[in-house]
Amino acid sequence: MSTVELTKDNFDEIVSGNGFVLIDFWASWCGPCRQFAPVFEAASERHQDLVFAKVDTEAQQELAAAFEIRSIPTLMIVRDNVAVFAQPGALPEAALEDVIGQARKLDMDEVRKSVEAAQQQ
């Protein structure tokens, strides 16, 4: 599966409609973003059960601001409408595979309980 372009118009539909979404916040002028792009695309081919999406931070400044993106590329993983990972920097292939594996293993019931507990404090 190739990557999908996320915009403010389709963000809620794509993220809410899928249980596991990897989001690459990038810009065309960003060298590390261009280096990370083929790694991200290759992972999307290997993990066709997941949604791989890209946010062009120049074209989608509102989305970038909403997620407080300060450095690009930034990779974010959203599972069941909960951001479970966000980290700036271009990941090498092995690191990206490791992050995907860890996110797959998360017990989302436990994650939701932790989020609820944090919100109540």
N, C-alpha and C positions, 0 to 999 in steps of 0.2 A: 504494500500500500504506500502510495506517495503521501507527502505531507499536505495538510490543508492550511489555507490562509485564514487566520483568525482576525476578525474585525470587531468593532463595537457592535455591529449589526448582527453577527452570527455567533458571538462569543457564548452567550447564555445557552443557545440551542445546542451547540457542539459540546460544551463542557458539561452541561446538565444532562444531556442525552447520552453520554458515554461514561462508563464507570472508571476509565483509566486514560488520562490524557497527558501527554508530554508536550510542554510548550517551550519553544525556543524564541526568546525575545532577541531580536537582531536588528541590524541596519546594514544597508548595502555598502556604506563607506568604511565599515568596521572590518579590519584585517582578521582578527581572531574569529569573528562571526563567519567570514568566508571560509576559514580553515575548518570550523566546526560543522558547517553545512553538509559536506559529504559524509561525515561520521553520523550525523543525525539522520540523514536520508538512508544510509545503509542500515541503520538500526530499525528504521521504519519498515524496511523490506524483510528483516529477520523477525520482527514482532508484529505480524499483520493483525493480531487480535487487539492491538492497542491503537489509539489515535495519536498521531504525531502532528502537531500544529505549530505554525510559525506566526509570530506577531512582528510586523515591520514597525519598529518603534518610531520611525520618522512619519509614517503614514497613519499610525494609530497611537498618537501621543496621549490621548485620553486613557487608553488601556494601560499603556506603560506607566502613566502617572497613578492610576488606580492601584497598581500592584507595586508602586514605589520602586520601579526599576531604576537603579542609579548607575549600573555598569552592564555592558553587554559584551558578549552574549550572556544571557542569564537563562538557565534551564529551570523550569518549574514542572513538578508532577502533581496533578490533581487526581485524587481517587475519591469517588463517591462525593463529589463537590467539596472535598477538603484538600487544601494544599498540603501535601505531605513532604515536599522537598522543594527548595529553591536555593540556587547557588549560582553566583556569577562565575564566568570563566569558561573557556573552551575545554571540554573534557575529552581526553583520549578515548578511543573505542573501548578499551578494557574497563575504564572507570565508568563509562556510560552504561555498559552491560552490567556492572556491579550495582550501580544505583537502581537500574530497572529491576534487577533480581531482588534487591532489598525491598523496593516498593511493592513488588508482587507478594512478598511474604508477610507484609503488614497485616495484622489483625485489625480490620477497620472498626470493629465494635470497640476494641480497646482504644483506638485512636479517637473515636467519637467521645468516649468517656473522658479521656484526657482533655479534649477540647472543651467539653462541658464544664469540667472541674476548673479549668483555667479561666473560663468566662465568668464563673460564679465568684471568683476571688477578686 
